[in-house]
Amino acid sequence: MSKPWTIEAVGAAEPNEVRYWWVNQNQTFRQEIEGGYLWSPKRNKNGHRNPFYEFMREVSPGDLVFSFCDTRIAALGIVSGYCRESPKPEEFGTAGTNWSQIGWRVGIRWQRLSNAIRPKDHIARLRSALPHQYAPLTQNGNGLQSIYLTEISPVLASILFSLIGAEVNQVADAGREVSRIERDSPAPERDIEEWERRIEVAIDTSTTIPETERTALVQARRGQGIFRDNVRSIERACRITHVERMEHLIASHIQPWRDSGNEARLDGENGLLLTPTVDHLFDKGFISFENAGQLIVSPVADPVSLRRMGIDPGARVNVGAFSEGQRRFLEFHRENVLRMARGVSRGKRSG
C-alpha cells in the first residue's frame, strides 16, 4: 500500500517544489474533469487583469489541485503540463458566453472522489488556514464563485488530505506515474493549429475583404508575401544567430497571427526575421525579449535542448533595441505567449 500523500511525503521527494491550488468549477466541472485540463480566459470581459486567471501561468507539473463544485471538493488533480495558450473548448457550449475565445489551458490528471467532502461542514477546522488574500471560501465556509483558481497553503492542503482520507493515495500514485518526459514536454498544440485554420478559412471565404488582401493575410500566417516584405524593410538579420541570408530566415509574427487583427497581421513592426530553430523557440514561447533587447529564456524550456539549439540559458544576451511598434507587440508576446511560471523560481530549471 502506498504511503498517504502527506506534506512530508511529498516534500521528501521534491523539496519546496509542490504547490497546492483550489479551483471553483461550477460552470465547467464536467467538461474539465472529463477532458483532463483547466481552462480560463486571459482577462476579464472588460480587458482588465484577473489574478485568478493569471494564476494559471504559475502552476507547474506535479502541483496538486483541489476541485470544488456544488459545495463539495469533488476531485483531486495532478498538474501534468505548463500553462499554454488555447482556444475556448468547444465542449463548454454556452458556458461563459462573455469569455474570450483564446485563453489559458493547463493539463491535469483528475481523480474523482467518492468521499467528496463538504468544506462548510468542517469550516471550524479550516477557517484559520484560509489564505488572508484570495481565499476560496468565506469565513462561513461558502464557496466564492468569483474566484476561479487560487493558491492554498500546505497547512490547508494537509487538513483537506486528512478529511478526504485514503483516496489521496490514488492521486499520489497517479502523480508518480507522470513521467519526467511528460512533465517537461508541453502537450501537442493541435487545438491552436485547428483554430488558426478556422481563421484562415473564414478570411479566405470572406465576401467583405478584397481578394488581394485575403491572399496577403493568408500568406502572412506562413510568414510569406507582403508581411515578409514589410518585416524585411525593418529587420535585416536574425537577432540571435545574425544570419542575413533571406533563404534561411522566417518572417515570424511577434503578436501571433491568430491573436492579431488584419492590420497587425501585415504590419512589419509585428515581425522578426528568425532562423527556423529560433523561430520555433519564439513562436512556442520558450524565449522572448525585453523592450531594450535582453533575451528572456522561459523556465519551461529544457536547458539541454536550448544549448543544442545554440542558446546558453545562463548567458546574458542583448539583441539590440526594438522600435516603438515592435515594443508594443513584444509586450503582448511576453504576457500571452511566453511560457512563464510567473513569480516562481524553479531550481531544477536553472540549467
N, C-alpha and C positions, 0 to 999 in steps of 0.2 A: 504494500500500500504506500502511495506517495506521501511525503510529508505534507502537512497542512501548509497552505500558502500564507504563512505569516510574514510580517515585515522582516523579521530576522532571516527567514529562509530565502526570501528574495534578495535581501541585501548581501547575503553571503555569496551569492552567485555573481551579482553585478552591483557592487557598492555604489551608492549615490547615483544610480542610473535610472531606476524605475520611478515614474511619476504616476499619480493617480488622478483620474478625471471623472466627472459626473456629467452625463448628458441627459437633457429632458427631451423626450422623443414622442410626445403625444400624437403629433400630426403624421409622423413618418416612421413610427416604430416598426411596423411590419415590413415595409419596403427595405429599410436599412438593415434590419436583422437578417432577413432572408437574402439580401444582396451582399452582405458582408462588408459594410462600409459605414462611414458617416459622411454626410454632405451638408454644406451650408452655403448660403450666398457669401459674397465677399464684403458687401456693405449693406447698410440699412437702405430701405427704399428711397430715402432722401439723399443717398450718396455718402452719408457720414459713416465713419468707422464704428464698428460694433465689437467690443472687446471679446464677446463670446464667439464671434466668427474669427477674430484674429487669433484666438487660442488654437484654432485648427492648425496653424503654422508652427505651433510649439510641440505638438505631440511627436513622439518618436517610437520606432519599433520596440516592442517589449513593454511599453506603458500599459496600464490597465484602466479600463473604462467601465463605470457603473451606469447601466441604462435604467432611467426612471421613466415609467409610463403608467398612467392611470393610477396614481397614488402609490405605486409599488416599484421596487427595484426588481425588474423582470428579467434582466440578462446581465452577464459579465462578458467583457471582450478584451482580447489582446490586440494591441496595435501591431499590424504586420507590415506597414509601409509608411513612408513620409507623405505629408500633405502635397497634393498636386492640383493644378487647375483642371476642372472637369465640368462638362455641361450638366445642367439640372437633369436628374434621372427622369426618364420618360414615365417610369412606374409611379412617380409622385402624383401624376394626374392633375387634379385641381388643387392639391395641397400647395399652399404657399403661392397663391396666384400673383402676389406682389414681388416675389423673389426674382432676382436676376437670372438670366439663362446660363450664365457661366459662374461657377463658384469654386469652392474648395472640396476636395474629396480625400478621405483617409481610409485605407483598407483596415478592416477589423475582423478578427476571428471571434465570432459571437458564440456564447453558450447560454441558451435559455435556462432559467432557474425554475425548478419545481417549488422551491421554498422562496417564493417571491415576497420578500419581507416588505412590510408597510412602515416606512420610517416614522410616520406620525405616531405609531404605537410605541416607539422607542425614543421619542424626542427628548425625554428627560435624560437619557444616557448620551444622546448625540449632541445635544444643544451646545455644550461647552466646547466641542470640537469643530463646530461650524466655522468656516472662514469669516473673518471680520469684513472682508470685501468680496463681493460676488458669491455670496452663499447661495447654494441651490435650493435651500429650504428656508421658510420663515421660522421664527422662534417657536411657533406653534406646531411646526412640522409639516406645513402645507408646501406643496411644490410651487416654484416660481417659473411659470412658463415663459416669462420674458427673458429667461436665461437659457441658452442652448448648451454650450459646453463651458465648463469651468473646472479649475483645478481644486482638488481637496487634499488635505494633509495626510501623511502616513498614519497619524493617530486616528483620524476619522475613518480611513480605509480599514484599519485594523479592527475597529469596533464593528464595522459593517461585515467584515470577514467572519467575525465570531457569531454574528447574528444569522448569517447565511448558512454557515456550517460546512458540512463535508463536501458540498458541491464545489466549493472553492478549489478542491484538489483537481477536479476535472479541468477547470480553466488553467490551473498551473501546468497540468500535463500538456494542454494544447499550446501553451506558451513555449514550453520546452521543445515542442515539435516544429516550431517555426525555425527553419534552418537559417544559418548565418547568411547564405546567399539570398534567401527570400527576404530576410530583414533588410539587407543592404541594397537590394536591387528594386527600383520602382517598378510598379506593375506596368504592363504594356498599355500604351495610350491610344488604343483603338477608338475610344469614345471621342477623343479630341479630333482624330483624323476623320471620323464619320461626321462630326459637327462641321468641320471645315468643308467637307464635300457637300454637305447640305447648303451651306452658304454659297459655295461656288455654283451649284445648280440653280439656286434662287437668282443669283446675279446673271447667269447665262441665259435664263429664260425670262428675265425681266423685260417688260414692254415699256418701262419708263426710263431706262438707261440706254443711251445711244450705243450702237453696235461696236464702234471703235473703243468706247470707254469700257464696255463689257469685256472686250478682248484684253484690254490693258489690265483690268482688275483681276481677271482670271490668271493671266500670265504673272502678275505680281505675287500671287500666292507661292509661286515656284522661284521667285527672285529673278524673273526674266522681264524682257520688254522695256516699257517706259520706266518702270520702277528701277530696274537695274541701271539704266542710263542716268536717272536722276541721282541715284546713290553715287555713281561713278563721278558725277560732277562735283561731289563734296569729298569723297573718300578716295584715296589713291592706292592703298595697300591694306593688308590685314594688320590690325592693331597689335596682334600678339606675335605673329610669325614674320611680319614685314614682307611677305610675298607680294609682289606687284603685278605679276603676270595675270591678266584677266581670265585666262583659261583655267586657272587654278583657284579662282575666287568665286564665292557665292554672295549675292546681294541678300543679306539677312535682315528681316524686319526687327526693329528694336521692340516696339509695341507690336505683338503678334498680329498678323493679318486677320485672324479670326476675331480679335478684340478691337479692330480699328474700323472707323468709318471709311467710306470710299475715298475721301480726300487724303486721309492718313495712309491708306494702302498704297498710294502712289507718291507720297511725299519723300523726297530724297533724304531729308533730315531724319526720317524714321527708318534709317537703314545703316548698316555697316557692311564693308566688304571683308569677308572672313574666309579662311581656308576651310575645307569641309569638316575637319575634326573640331576646329574652334567653333564653327557654325553649330555643330551638334551640341557642344557644351553650352553655348549661349542660348540656343533655341530651347533646350530642355531645362534651363535654369540651374545648371551646375556652376556657371560663372556669370558675373555681371560686372558693371563698372560704376564707380563713383563719378560724380559730375566732373571732378578735377582729373579723372583718368586712372585712379587707383583701381587695380584689379581686385574684384571680390570673388573669393572661392567659397562655394557653398559647403557647409559642414556635412552635407549629404553625399558629396562627391567622394568617390573612392580615391585615396591618395596614390595608390599604386597605379591605377588606371590613368590618373592625371599625369603622373610623371612619364608614363609610356607615351602619352599624347603630347609631351613637350611642355607641360606646365608644372612648375615646382610649387606645391600648395603652401610651402612655408616661406617663399620668397616675397619680397615687396616689389611689385611691378607697377609701373605707371606707364600707360599707353598714350599719354598726351591728352590735352583738354578737348572738350567737345563743344559744339556750337550751342547756342541757346535752345534751338529747336531740338537738337539731339538730347540735351539735358532733360527737357520735358518728357521725352519718350523714355529715357533711361529711368526716370523716377517711376514710371508705370512698370517697367521691367523689374525693377528691384522690389516693388510692392506686390506684383501679381504673377511674376514668372520665376524669379529667383527662389530656389528651394532653401528655405531658412527655418531652423528651429529658433525663432527669434527670442533673445534674452536667455538662451540656454547654452552653456559651454559643455560640449561633449568631448571628454578627454580622448576617447577612442577614435575620434575623428580628426585629431590634430595632425595625424600623419607621422 
